[in-house]
Amino acid sequence: MPPATALASKANKQSISKTALAGKKRPTKVNTEITDDLEEWKRSKQLLKPKDQLELADFELKESIPKLLTTTNPQIPDSLVEFNYAQGKFLLLQSAGNTVVVYESLGTLVPKDSQEARQQLIEQGIDPAELEISDSHSEAEIISEDLKPEEETQPEDATEDGKEEEEGQKDDDEETEKKTEKPEEEGEGEGEEAEGEVKAAAKPPAKGGRARKLTNQFNFSERAALTYNNPTRAQETQTIPPPMANFSANVLQWVIYDAYQQDYEAQQLEKELERERKEKDKAPVGKVKVAKKSSGRAQLSEAVQGKMLECWKVLERMVNQNTYDDIAKDYRYWDDPSDEFREEEGTLLPLWKFSYDKTKKNTVTDIDWNPYYYDLFAVCFGFLDFMKPIAQGAVCLFTLKNPSFPDYICMTESAVMCVDIHPKYPYMVVVGLYDGSILIFNVHATCKYPAFRSNNVTNKHRGIVWEVKWAPDLPDGELNFFSVAADGKINNWVLMQNDLAVTTITTLFLVKEPVPGPDGTVLRAIGCASCVKLHPKNPIIYLVGTEEGLIYKCSTQYSSMYLLTYQAHQMPVYRIDFNRYNTDIFISCSGDWRIKVWEDNRMEPLFVFDVGDRVGDVKWAPYSSTVFAAVTMEGKVYVFDLNVNKYKPICIQAVVSRRRNKLTRISFNPKLPIIIVGDDKGCITTLKLSPNLRIPCKAPKKQQHLDQWTLQCMKLDKLLSLVREPVTLTLPEDTAGSEES
């Protein structure tokens, strides 16, 4: 044992003996109180003896029952062998033994006799030989002190070692010294001795001397705690017993089969009802009046019929695609090879023809492509010959996949004059009728009844509704659209929850002197609106064409004045359309045989084309900024490309017979290179544009990164710069000149 450890143990023994003597001399009240608390705690910890416990005699209780534990593991395998490839034979392995390593940790202790310990001492500047001599002396002293009797170590014969013991005891356990009451006679002497020892201890030990004892930093105390158990509580409830009934039946094979059939029919009916509910929820607003359905088998039969109808539609499309296989291939892949040998000219390839048996006597009054399904388009059937009116009308939705029959048919009591499909909800279709009424159909729900209908007495136009256009949704999410009619009113319709609200935006009054009536009343002349077109970027601005040949630029924020008036044509304006690449450019057509291209805020047209007959419709191409097409009453289609030829069309093609039919409407497909035209016999013809009619722009060598939209805008701006009048510069006044006196 090192000298420091022996010295500390000696000091502990002497301090314990002093404390014991002090306790014998003067017992304190604190010890008495601790003893009473201990007795009370032991009394509360007495064990309760069960009644059925086995009673044993004293010799049986004192009898010791030994249990022998051995370190031998009987499950250790022995005679293990391993094949040695070097010697070419099996070698016997050593037994693993009974020792099992449960925990192993590498320490940092080094034996002081080892070479590594000596090396560390040398690095610290300590001579290993001197340390060994001092350790041997300290061990000899400890052995001699342990052999002395205990009486010789009393405080009367205390030496300097006793002082060191007191100092070590004071440093080791300061809390024990504070709690222990020492005699007054010895307190002063011990205090002086302790003060001297503290000063001595502050000095560092000499090199090679005894190591100072490290004090114990851990305190242990045993405490008992008493917790309270929550009282138990019984809770009971009384309920009515469930009803019981006796049931008995014979389970046979056909009974099981019938039960499965009934369950399958119920599941199919539930799926069909769920599908109908989802279709009704697709409509944003409005309720559709549907006839009451019968329950039970009749309702199931209707659901089955609906599924059969969908299957028949798919089968019909497959048969039609096989029947018109050549046309379908031309529609997708054919391009006129003769365009390579024709410069500045193109052709139109006829594809399918669409018609409906019940509307062969009607005139195609409007055509509109679905914004979501590029192969679906809506056709209005009404009449334009007012000498031969037709009582009924219809709105049919055709698809290019089935030319033989329309997918949706909405019959009306009056002729349909215009149609528009909502850009966000492709199933919401608004139509204007000949009698001034407005109908809104939700084709997903039903085509038999309109979802909304204007009042035939109050909320309706007093003339023919010539055009309707959906407007952007209101901030509350309500749908709204505009309509123009022959009564000169421009109305804004809002689809409420169960009603169709209308507001008159403006009334088209002509700039003329008031006309006196038969009773002397002075009346202002009202213009008859024939078409309307909303601005693509600024929806509060719109253009209105009239039967007087004027085009008014109006705003929804001003109802009593026009922003601008264009003296456009000499006869009714039939259609107006904005350019998709430059919204300041728009085009108009009229019954005065002319097509005019206009620029916003410019009173004179940029281009004027005379086609020799009444122009029923005109549209800008969605794929080019300089291409537009028009149809005339003589049955011809005109296609213009201002970038190729600014004076005449690059394609003139007769689609129907001049004597029998007249073309009324035209529309470009937003994605495919085809157009559809309608005539006055209820027939719609599909035409494909040849490559010369849809030439894309080529990027310059130094601007290959530009996209097609930018190139189209640049092409149109370059064309307009050649047509616009140059800006005239006015010379400033010469202020330096002399004035003649």
Phi and psi in degrees as a GROMACS rama.xvg file:
@    title "Ramachandran Plot"
@    xaxis  label "Phi"
@    yaxis  label "Psi"
@TYPE xy
-66.1154  160.419  PRO-2
-63.383  -37.5312  PRO-3
-63.9594  -39.2862  ALA-4
-68.16  -41.1999  THR-5
-63.1943  -41.5103  ALA-6
-64.1226  -39.9159  LEU-7
-66.266  -40.9927  ALA-8
-64.2817  -39.0679  SER-9
-63.7202  -41.1785  LYS-10
-65.7866  -37.9059  ALA-11
-63.0197  -42.094  ASN-12
-63.1368  -44.858  LYS-13
-65.4412  -39.9338  GLN-14
-66.5669  -34.8734  SER-15
-67.4537  -40.8817  ILE-16
-65.2682  -38.3908  SER-17
-63.2643  -43.2918  LYS-18
-64.2346  -37.3106  THR-19
-64.84  -44.3773  ALA-20
-63.068  -40.6443  LEU-21
-64.7397  -36.8332  ALA-22
-66.8591  -34.4163  GLY-23
-70.1581  -35.1879  LYS-24
-71.5408  -41.3192  LYS-25
-142.339  92.9622  ARG-26
-69.1266  146.235  PRO-27
-113.884  164.665  THR-28
-70.4231  -26.9008  LYS-29
-63.7354  -40.7549  VAL-30
-64.9592  -36.2057  ASN-31
-65.9729  -43.0018  THR-32
-65.5952  -38.7152  GLU-33
-64.7878  -38.672  ILE-34
-64.8607  -42.3116  THR-35
-62.4926  -43.0973  ASP-36
-63.5461  -36.3544  ASP-37
-66.7026  -39.2994  LEU-38
-65.4565  -41.2728  GLU-39
-64.7157  -39.1251  GLU-40
-67.0589  -39.1884  TRP-41
-67.036  -35.7814  LYS-42
-65.1432  -36.3176  ARG-43
-74.8674  -16.0149  SER-44
-97.3445  10.8663  LYS-45
-67.7479  138.908  GLN-46
-81.7612  142.577  LEU-47
-88.5565  131.057  LEU-48
-90.6417  120.337  LYS-49
-66.7343  156.704  PRO-50
-71.3466  -33.5309  LYS-51
-93.8251  20.526  ASP-52
-75.9832  140.788  GLN-53
-73.6019  130.933  LEU-54
-95.4383  130.196  GLU-55
-116.423  154.278  LEU-56
-77.7908  171.819  ALA-57
-68.9739  -40.1512  ASP-58
-68.1114  -28.4246  PHE-59
-72.3812  -35.0331  GLU-60
-69.8669  -35.6043  LEU-61
-80.7462  -12.1632  LYS-62
-67.0531  132.967  GLU-63
-98.5416  130.832  SER-64
-105.64  106.541  ILE-65
-77.4333  147.682  PRO-66
-126.245  123.325  LYS-67
-98.7824  122.471  LEU-68
-111.022  127.726  LEU-69
-111.895  156.475  THR-70
-93.7968  6.60531  THR-71
-84.9423  129.341  THR-72
-102.033  109.872  ASN-73
-71.2843  -13.1818  PRO-74
-92.2626  0.855843  GLN-75
-71.5186  126.316  ILE-76
-73.253  146.46  PRO-77
-125.098  168.277  ASP-78
60.7642  42.6785  SER-79
-80.6159  138.481  LEU-80
-123.711  158.036  VAL-81
-141.932  135.448  GLU-82
-78.2432  128.719  PHE-83
-104.082  115.398  ASN-84
-73.4089  -26.4787  TYR-85
-67.1783  -44.379  ALA-86
-89.6848  -17.2301  GLN-87
74.2678  30.6744  GLY-88
-154.002  169.969  LYS-89
-84.954  136.416  PHE-90
-116.519  142.214  LEU-91
-76.4713  129.731  LEU-92
-89.4396  153.715  LEU-93
-72.786  148.803  GLN-94
-70.2622  143.041  SER-95
-70.1794  -21.053  ALA-96
85.3202  176.257  GLY-97
-92.4081  -3.46821  ASN-98
-80.3336  131.788  THR-99
-120.604  120.108  VAL-100
-79.1572  111.088  VAL-101
-89.3655  -40.8448  VAL-102
-145.977  136.356  TYR-103
-138.265  129.853  GLU-104
-138.491  132.664  SER-105
-84.7534  124.048  LEU-106
-98.0899  -179.326  GLY-107
-111.816  5.45306  THR-108
-75.5236  140.613  LEU-109
-125.923  130.934  VAL-110
-58.1362  136.917  PRO-111
-73.5552  -16.0383  LYS-112
-87.2633  -6.29279  ASP-113
-79.2031  165.108  SER-114
-67.7062  -34.1252  GLN-115
-66.5046  -38.7463  GLU-116
-65.2202  -41.6038  ALA-117
-63.4386  -39.3388  ARG-118
-62.5589  -40.139  GLN-119
-65.9504  -38.1192  GLN-120
-65.0907  -40.2908  LEU-121
-64.2037  -39.7658  ILE-122
-65.2357  -30.9584  GLU-123
-82.3629  -4.4898  GLN-124
87.2524  22.2771  GLY-125
-111.275  137.649  ILE-126
-84.0023  121.535  ASP-127
-61.3808  -32.9595  PRO-128
-65.7867  -44.5621  ALA-129
-64.3041  -39.0291  GLU-130
-63.9421  -37.7459  LEU-131
-66.0575  -39.3497  GLU-132
-65.7849  -44.1753  ILE-133
-65.3665  -36.0747  SER-134
-65.8934  -38.6676  ASP-135
-67.0197  -40.4568  SER-136
-62.8495  -43.0155  HIS-137
-65.4349  -37.2417  SER-138
-67.2876  -38.4089  GLU-139
-65.3741  -41.6112  ALA-140
-63.2582  -41.7762  GLU-141
-63.2717  -41.0012  ILE-142
-65.3965  -40.3759  ILE-143
-68.6472  -37.2037  SER-144
-68.4579  -36.164  GLU-145
-67.5716  -28.9838  ASP-146
-78.2895  -19.0701  LEU-147
-69.6948  150.132  LYS-148
-68.1045  157.366  PRO-149
-70.2237  -26.5276  GLU-150
-67.5241  -27.5977  GLU-151
-71.5203  -14.5195  GLU-152
-97.7053  21.5838  THR-153
-72.9727  161.483  GLN-154
-64.4244  -16.113  PRO-155
-66.2702  -41.1043  GLU-156
-96.6033  28.229  ASP-157
-68.4756  138.761  ALA-158
-114.353  -158.79  THR-159
-65.3144  -27.8027  GLU-160
-64.8004  -35.822  ASP-161
-64.1537  -38.0822  GLY-162
-63.3696  -39.1493  LYS-163
-66.1318  -34.2423  GLU-164
-65.2881  -43.6594  GLU-165
-61.7099  -39.412  GLU-166
-65.8217  -41.8217  GLU-167
-64.7205  -40.2456  GLY-168
-64.6191  -37.0854  GLN-169
-68.6982  -38.5118  LYS-170
-73.3344  -33.2436  ASP-171
-71.3883  -47.0623  ASP-172
-135.489  84.5624  ASP-173
-72.5164  -33.1581  GLU-174
-65.7084  -36.1355  GLU-175
-68.2751  -37.2332  THR-176
-67.1095  -33.1283  GLU-177
-70.3384  -36.7748  LYS-178
-78.0449  -27.7041  LYS-179
-84.4823  131.056  THR-180
-91.5591  114.593  GLU-181
-90.9239  154.81  LYS-182
-62.7427  150.324  PRO-183
-69.7724  -29.8951  GLU-184
-68.6092  -39.0229  GLU-185
-89.1276  -11.9873  GLU-186
-63.8411  -42.2277  GLY-187
-69.0494  -42.5729  GLU-188
-63.6949  -44.1538  GLY-189
-65.9129  -37.0597  GLU-190
-62.0112  -42.0393  GLY-191
-64.9304  -42.6416  GLU-192
-62.1134  -40.8862  GLU-193
-65.6865  -37.8397  ALA-194
-65.672  -38.1716  GLU-195
-67.8102  -36.2599  GLY-196
-70.4983  -34.398  GLU-197
-61.8719  -40.9487  VAL-198
-66.1954  -38.0526  LYS-199
-68.546  -37.253  ALA-200
-70.6155  -25.1168  ALA-201
-65.8848  -25.8241  ALA-202
-77.3485  141.622  LYS-203
-68.1367  146.209  PRO-204
-65.9845  151.755  PRO-205
-69.8879  158.444  ALA-206
-68.1892  128.646  LYS-207
81.226  5.75708  GLY-208
-84.0402  -164.143  GLY-209
-76.6162  140.617  ARG-210
-75.7862  142.147  ALA-211
-76.8705  141.989  ARG-212
-74.037  137.382  LYS-213
-87.33  129.668  LEU-214
-75.3469  152.376  THR-215
-76.1433  124.681  ASN-216
-97.9657  4.59416  GLN-217
-111.817  134.254  PHE-218
-115.324  134.253  ASN-219
-122.115  134.419  PHE-220
-144.602  140.225  SER-221
-100.266  128.698  GLU-222
-131.681  150.587  ARG-223
-115.501  146.402  ALA-224
-129.835  146.891  ALA-225
-121.599  122.778  LEU-226
-111.177  154.674  THR-227
-101.48  134.948  TYR-228
-88.7827  135.968  ASN-229
-66.9229  140.044  ASN-230
-69.1194  143.103  PRO-231
-77.9976  147.68  THR-232
-134.839  132.964  ARG-233
-97.9483  132.533  ALA-234
-130.126  130.656  GLN-235
-129.213  146.829  GLU-236
-129.098  151.004  THR-237
-122.289  121.994  GLN-238
-122.366  161.86  THR-239
-78.3485  130.789  ILE-240
-64.3923  144.575  PRO-241
-64.2578  150.16  PRO-242
-68.0132  147.817  PRO-243
-126.552  146.956  MET-244
-149.069  150.78  ALA-245
-93.4875  133.135  ASN-246
-135.505  138.448  PHE-247
-147.388  139.192  SER-248
-158.72  160.64  ALA-249
-98.1992  123.67  ASN-250
-94.2885  109.587  VAL-251
-117.7  173.583  LEU-252
-65.8778  -44.339  GLN-253
-70.9101  -27.5385  TRP-254
-65.9091  -42.945  VAL-255
-63.6724  -40.7959  ILE-256
-63.0219  -44.7323  TYR-257
-63.3705  -37.5194  ASP-258
-64.9411  -41.7706  ALA-259
-64.3109  -39.1366  TYR-260
-64.8912  -42.2901  GLN-261
-64.3882  -40.5777  GLN-262
-66.044  -38.769  ASP-263
-65.0824  -41.3684  TYR-264
-64.4829  -38.9026  GLU-265
-65.2891  -38.9996  ALA-266
-65.4416  -41.7758  GLN-267
-64.5724  -40.0631  GLN-268
-64.2441  -40.4454  LEU-269
-65.0186  -40.3085  GLU-270
-63.5585  -40.5037  LYS-271
-67.0731  -41.7493  GLU-272
-65.0651  -37.4222  LEU-273
-65.5792  -39.0168  GLU-274
-64.7133  -40.7862  ARG-275
-65.9735  -38.0395  GLU-276
-65.2373  -39.7903  ARG-277
-64.9426  -39.2112  LYS-278
-65.8341  -37.1725  GLU-279
-68.8166  -34.7749  LYS-280
-70.7435  -17.5761  ASP-281
-66.8302  -29.0413  LYS-282
-68.3708  129.291  ALA-283
-67.6121  -38.6968  PRO-284
-143.878  168.269  VAL-285
89.332  156.209  GLY-286
-124.903  141.574  LYS-287
-103.224  131.589  VAL-288
-82.6993  109.287  LYS-289
-115.99  143.695  VAL-290
-63.6612  147.018  ALA-291
-66.2118  134.762  LYS-292
-94.0875  146.539  LYS-293
-78.3285  157.979  SER-294
-98.9174  170.309  SER-295
78.0808  -136.391  GLY-296
-67.614  -31.7998  ARG-297
-64.3398  -42.0376  ALA-298
-66.9365  -39.025  GLN-299
-64.7388  -38.0137  LEU-300
-65.726  -37.4681  SER-301
-64.2105  -40.2813  GLU-302
-64.0415  -41.4712  ALA-303
-65.1871  -38.905  VAL-304
-63.282  -38.0975  GLN-305
-62.2566  -41.554  GLY-306
-66.6861  -39.7898  LYS-307
-64.2502  -35.8861  MET-308
-64.1794  -41.6354  LEU-309
-63.6359  -40.3522  GLU-310
-64.6414  -39.6948  CYS-311
-66.7302  -34.0243  TRP-312
-64.1206  -44.4971  LYS-313
-63.0231  -42.1804  VAL-314
-65.1998  -37.8244  LEU-315
-64.7785  -39.7551  GLU-316
-63.5025  -40.3592  ARG-317
-64.6913  -41.296  MET-318
-65.0191  -42.3948  VAL-319
-65.2881  -39.1122  ASN-320
-65.6843  -33.5827  GLN-321
-72.2628  -35.9675  ASN-322
-68.8104  -44.8756  THR-323
-102.168  44.3976  TYR-324
-65.3473  -39.1972  ASP-325
-65.1541  -41.852  ASP-326
-66.8209  -38.7643  ILE-327
-63.2704  -38.0029  ALA-328
-69.5931  -39.4925  LYS-329
-64.3638  -37.6204  ASP-330
-61.9449  -34.9445  TYR-331
-92.1379  -41.9623  ARG-332
-119.498  -17.9923  TYR-333
-82.079  134.619  TRP-334
-130.981  136.224  ASP-335
-64.511  113.158  ASP-336
-71.5702  -17.7804  PRO-337
-72.9201  -9.98535  SER-338
-65.3675  -20.6517  ASP-339
-68.2811  -25.2922  GLU-340
-101.533  -1.36133  PHE-341
-113.163  129.986  ARG-342
-104.153  131.372  GLU-343
63.295  30.5895  GLU-344
-144.104  152.726  GLU-345
-147.278  175.765  GLY-346
-134.751  168  THR-347
-122.069  128.177  LEU-348
-98.78  116.953  LEU-349
-68.9704  137.678  PRO-350
-116.371  -108.715  LEU-351
-89.2131  162.675  TRP-352
-126.412  132.64  LYS-353
-113.043  138.834  PHE-354
-158.858  163.278  SER-355
-132.095  131.931  TYR-356
-59.0492  -37.3553  ASP-357
-77.8118  -9.73849  LYS-358
-121.707  24.9922  THR-359
-70.1389  -22.5313  LYS-360
-88.737  -8.79717  LYS-361
-86.4178  163.619  ASN-362
-101.899  141.668  THR-363
-75.5645  108.468  VAL-364
-95.5459  -18.0957  THR-365
-164.399  150.632  ASP-366
-136.507  138.419  ILE-367
-149.436  129.405  ASP-368
-79.8661  146.295  TRP-369
-72.6685  130.664  ASN-370
-72.3449  -16.0519  PRO-371
-102.597  -46.215  TYR-372
-101.466  109.7  TYR-373
-72.0178  -13.5498  TYR-374
-99.7411  5.16909  ASP-375
-112.782  135.393  LEU-376
-144.096  152.305  PHE-377
-105.348  142.065  ALA-378
-129.074  132.164  VAL-379
-98.4722  137.646  CYS-380
-117.528  113.256  PHE-381
-140.341  -134.04  GLY-382
-158.418  149.858  PHE-383
-118.968  -11.2375  LEU-384
-90.0881  100.224  ASP-385
-76.104  -5.55951  PHE-386
-81.4524  -16.5875  MET-387
-128.354  74.819  LYS-388
-69.899  153.009  PRO-389
-121.702  134.792  ILE-390
-69.8287  -48.4266  ALA-391
-104.936  160.637  GLN-392
-140.261  179.51  GLY-393
-158.554  157.562  ALA-394
-122.756  119.486  VAL-395
-118.239  138.23  CYS-396
-108.79  111.939  LEU-397
-100.852  157.216  PHE-398
-127.879  147.803  THR-399
-66.9148  -15.278  LEU-400
-81.6626  -14.517  LYS-401
-141.905  86.8902  ASN-402
-74.9945  -12.0217  PRO-403
-84.2991  -25.1044  SER-404
-153.489  142.653  PHE-405
-71.5406  149.086  PRO-406
-75.2427  -37.3891  ASP-407
-131.899  138.712  TYR-408
-131.579  121.493  ILE-409
-118.577  105.635  CYS-410
-85.8602  143.885  MET-411
-128.495  160.376  THR-412
-80.4038  -16.0351  GLU-413
-129.751  164.895  SER-414
-65.6678  139.3  ALA-415
-93.1075  127.48  VAL-416
-106.925  -22.2548  MET-417
-156.457  160.711  CYS-418
-151.515  152.787  VAL-419
-154.215  139.735  ASP-420
-107.363  135.66  ILE-421
-65.6135  133.447  HIS-422
-69.5659  -24.5179  PRO-423
-97.5821  -37.0785  LYS-424
-113.658  93.8403  TYR-425
-69.2055  -5.71217  PRO-426
-96.3188  -4.50159  TYR-427
-93.3601  116.34  MET-428
-122.025  125.758  VAL-429
-110.391  138.445  VAL-430
-132.95  149.117  VAL-431
-111.893  138.509  GLY-432
-105.344  169.223  LEU-433
-68.8522  -30.8981  TYR-434
-85.4993  4.79593  ASP-435
93.7514  3.04842  GLY-436
-86.7438  161.482  SER-437
-123.256  132.323  ILE-438
-126.073  142.42  LEU-439
-124.028  121.35  ILE-440
-106.673  139.803  PHE-441
-106.888  96.1213  ASN-442
-70.1263  -18.6979  VAL-443
-71.897  -33.8148  HIS-444
-82.0242  -61.0575  ALA-445
-162.889  151.51  THR-446
-105.854  -3.47373  CYS-447
-79.4173  -36.4401  LYS-448
-126.213  141.866  TYR-449
-75.721  146.632  PRO-450
-70.5408  -34.2127  ALA-451
-137.611  149.024  PHE-452
-147.43  135.744  ARG-453
-73.8696  154.718  SER-454
-70.5597  132.281  ASN-455
-72.5514  -9.35277  ASN-456
-108.7  -51.4451  VAL-457
-102.43  -59.1236  THR-458
-87.0349  77.2657  ASN-459
-160.967  163.143  LYS-460
-80.547  156.534  HIS-461
-96.2908  14.6113  ARG-462
-152.98  -171.542  GLY-463
-69.9046  132.735  ILE-464
-82.9133  108.547  VAL-465
-85.6753  -29.3842  TRP-466
-160.492  144.955  GLU-467
-129.008  144.341  VAL-468
-142.414  130.212  LYS-469
-69.1243  140.638  TRP-470
-108.125  164.042  ALA-471
-58.7893  148.288  PRO-472
-62.1057  149.879  ASP-473
-70.8707  164.343  LEU-474
-57.7332  -28.273  PRO-475
-82.0232  0.442323  ASP-476
88.3322  6.83694  GLY-477
-82.3243  141.839  GLU-478
-80.1496  146.91  LEU-479
-152.004  157.94  ASN-480
-152.228  165.687  PHE-481
-112.358  151.91  PHE-482
-142.073  145.345  SER-483
-126.098  147.798  VAL-484
-144.313  175.477  ALA-485
-71.3252  -10.9589  ALA-486
-80.5451  0.361914  ASP-487
83.7709  6.64162  GLY-488
-101.73  143.056  LYS-489
-113.852  111.685  ILE-490
-107.491  146.921  ASN-491
-112.419  120.365  ASN-492
-106.589  135.512  TRP-493
-121.78  130.118  VAL-494
-86.7432  105.104  LEU-495
-84.9243  -170.76  MET-496
-64.0793  -47.7811  GLN-497
-133.539  19.611  ASN-498
-148.398  161.168  ASP-499
-116.242  103.753  LEU-500
-89.819  146.515  ALA-501
-131.871  143.794  VAL-502
-136.767  130.599  THR-503
-82.7281  115.388  THR-504
-74.1779  -50.3403  ILE-505
-158.171  160.457  THR-506
-119.057  130.592  THR-507
-80.2431  98.7849  LEU-508
-96.1993  134.119  PHE-509
-76.2597  149.436  LEU-510
-84.1104  76.6678  VAL-511
-140.775  167.85  LYS-512
-72.1206  145.76  GLU-513
-58.7674  147.365  PRO-514
-104.68  127.887  VAL-515
-74.7881  140.117  PRO-516
-86.4948  179.588  GLY-517
-66.011  -28.7295  PRO-518
-95.9467  12.0246  ASP-519
91.3016  -2.65296  GLY-520
-74.0976  134.729  THR-521
-88.2823  125.368  VAL-522
-120.383  142.823  LEU-523
-87.6687  140.804  ARG-524
-73.6217  133.788  ALA-525
-108.107  134.437  ILE-526
-82.8285  154.743  GLY-527
-103.504  113.156  CYS-528
-73.8995  138.008  ALA-529
-119.574  -19.6895  SER-530
-160.357  160.949  CYS-531
-146.649  147.948  VAL-532
-146.713  123.21  LYS-533
-82.0156  146.713  LEU-534
-67.7658  131.958  HIS-535
-63.7327  -34.3734  PRO-536
-100.259  -29.7409  LYS-537
-121.336  93.5808  ASN-538
-68.3676  -11.8892  PRO-539
-80.3733  -10.951  ILE-540
-101.431  137.062  ILE-541
-149.471  156.538  TYR-542
-111.544  138.262  LEU-543
-125.297  126.662  VAL-544
-98.4008  145.455  GLY-545
-121.177  167.267  THR-546
-73.9103  -14.1626  GLU-547
-83.2264  -2.09821  GLU-548
89.631  9.12668  GLY-549
-96.7933  154.986  LEU-550
-124.684  119.438  ILE-551
-101.819  133.484  TYR-552
-97.2351  113.637  LYS-553
-122.103  166.81  CYS-554
-132.51  145.494  SER-555
-71.2673  -12.9236  THR-556
-89.4511  -12.199  GLN-557
-125.683  118.917  TYR-558
-103.933  -9.76967  SER-559
-111.932  3.06376  SER-560
-151.533  160.574  MET-561
-103.946  146.648  TYR-562
-73.492  -35.9384  LEU-563
-161.803  150.359  LEU-564
-127.158  123.841  THR-565
-101.915  127.228  TYR-566
-82.6288  81.2394  GLN-567
-83.3488  -57.4082  ALA-568
-134.931  171.936  HIS-569
-96.7559  -11.0806  GLN-570
-133.074  178.52  MET-571
-56.1031  139.883  PRO-572
-85.924  119.616  VAL-573
-88.7844  -40.4151  TYR-574
-149.053  149.822  ARG-575
-131.285  140.095  ILE-576
-145.729  137.478  ASP-577
-88.4798  147.828  PHE-578
-73.8105  137.371  ASN-579
-76.949  -21.1841  ARG-580
-97.4042  -24.5192  TYR-581
-141.252  105.458  ASN-582
-73.4583  -6.63048  THR-583
-80.2961  -10.0119  ASP-584
-104.728  130.299  ILE-585
-140.316  163.863  PHE-586
-129.291  151.098  ILE-587
-140.463  154.102  SER-588
-135.258  158.68  CYS-589
-150.906  172.734  SER-590
-78.7966  1.14453  GLY-591
-91.4385  20.8813  ASP-592
73.3306  7.41933  TRP-593
-114.237  149.468  ARG-594
-121.02  128.857  ILE-595
-128.07  138.459  LYS-596
-105.611  127.408  VAL-597
-118.73  157.663  TRP-598
-119.111  140.091  GLU-599
-59.9856  139.035  ASP-600
65.3464  22.0433  ASN-601
-124.343  123.304  ARG-602
-78.4165  -22.1846  MET-603
-102.582  141.839  GLU-604
-70.9406  153.379  PRO-605
-80.1992  -41.1987  LEU-606
-134.086  145.322  PHE-607
-134.211  128.255  VAL-608
-125.914  132.595  PHE-609
-109  119.795  ASP-610
-105.516  -0.469206  VAL-611
84.6194  5.70926  GLY-612
-161.219  170.682  ASP-613
-64.2884  132.667  ARG-614
-96.8375  116.984  VAL-615
-83.2006  -31.7794  GLY-616
-159.787  153.123  ASP-617
-146.267  141.559  VAL-618
-144.197  141.937  LYS-619
-77.7969  145.703  TRP-620
-76.6809  139.909  ALA-621
-76.6623  -15.2356  PRO-622
-99.9691  -8.13449  TYR-623
-143.178  148.455  SER-624
-87.9773  -8.93926  SER-625
-121.919  5.70229  THR-626
-107.121  132.964  VAL-627
-145.054  161.115  PHE-628
-134.613  152.801  ALA-629
-144.194  156.748  ALA-630
-122.524  148.235  VAL-631
-121.658  168.881  THR-632
-72.9929  -13.3857  MET-633
-86.4993  5.96658  GLU-634
88.0963  23.5261  GLY-635
-115.373  152.826  LYS-636
-112.888  129.209  VAL-637
-112.54  129.819  TYR-638
-119.86  124.085  VAL-639
-113.145  144.019  PHE-640
-131.985  105.099  ASP-641
-65.9902  -24.26  LEU-642
-74.5541  -25.8582  ASN-643
-91.0759  -49.3883  VAL-644
-145.09  122.281  ASN-645
-92.6455  3.93021  LYS-646
-122.202  -26.4484  TYR-647
-145.027  161.233  LYS-648
-71.9703  154.326  PRO-649
-93.2012  -6.11531  ILE-650
-151.106  126.41  CYS-651
-129.38  117.152  ILE-652
-139.826  131.21  GLN-653
-82.5735  127.283  ALA-654
-101.889  -38.8169  VAL-655
-125.092  170.278  VAL-656
-68.3438  136.356  SER-657
-68.1174  -34.5829  ARG-658
-79.1526  -32.9921  ARG-659
-97.1856  -44.2856  ARG-660
-118.023  160.358  ASN-661
-134.194  135.789  LYS-662
-82.8942  136.264  LEU-663
-118.112  -37.6609  THR-664
-138.054  154.77  ARG-665
-143.385  151.179  ILE-666
-156.876  137.063  SER-667
-88.1019  141.606  PHE-668
-73.496  134.733  ASN-669
-69.2226  -17.9036  PRO-670
-122.315  -35.2957  LYS-671
-100.821  154.434  LEU-672
-81.76  56.7149  PRO-673
-133.68  158.194  ILE-674
-131.321  155.776  ILE-675
-123.23  140.026  ILE-676
-128.198  145.597  VAL-677
-117.872  150.627  GLY-678
-121.313  -175.326  ASP-679
-87.5158  9.12047  ASP-680
-111.517  16.3554  LYS-681
75.2153  24.1069  GLY-682
-114.274  139.135  CYS-683
-117.183  128.267  ILE-684
-113.736  135.988  THR-685
-100.289  133.028  THR-686
-128.915  139.91  LEU-687
-105.867  135.172  LYS-688
-79.2888  137.506  LEU-689
-75.8777  166.166  SER-690
-59.8108  -31.2467  PRO-691
-69.1548  -17.3724  ASN-692
-92.1956  -3.44762  LEU-693
-142.752  51.9438  ARG-694
-77.4862  123.278  ILE-695
-75.7267  160.818  PRO-696
-77.4614  141.354  CYS-697
-100.921  131  LYS-698
-73.9646  143.85  ALA-699
-62.108  163.041  PRO-700
-63.7183  -33.6304  LYS-701
-91.5312  1.11406  LYS-702
-134.347  49.8852  GLN-703
-71.1704  -15.5293  GLN-704
-80.726  -10.3586  HIS-705
-73.1059  141.828  LEU-706
-86.0216  175.379  ASP-707
-68.1752  -35.0802  GLN-708
-62.7735  -44.924  TRP-709
-65.3532  -39.7497  THR-710
-65.1781  -38.3893  LEU-711
-66.0039  -39.8761  GLN-712
-65.2891  -40.1855  CYS-713
-65.2496  -37.9538  MET-714
-63.8481  -43.0429  LYS-715
-67.6471  -40.7977  LEU-716
-63.3731  -38.4433  ASP-717
-64.2849  -38.9912  LYS-718
-67.3417  -41.5895  LEU-719
-68.8591  -30.2316  LEU-720
-65.9974  -23.9017  SER-721
-80.5294  -21.3998  LEU-722
-97.4402  -35.6551  VAL-723
-61.4761  148.567  ARG-724
-73.5067  140.108  GLU-725
-67.7591  150.616  PRO-726
-74.8574  126.908  VAL-727
-87.4292  127.186  THR-728
-97.4213  132.517  LEU-729
-96.244  133.013  THR-730
-71.2642  138.283  LEU-731
-71.7879  157.427  PRO-732
-69.3972  143.574  GLU-733
-86.5377  99.9524  ASP-734
-82.0073  -13.0986  THR-735
-87.4339  -8.72872  ALA-736
-69.2024  157.847  GLY-737
-91.8878  145.211  SER-738
-92.5939  135.687  GLU-739
-77.3518  132.541  GLU-740
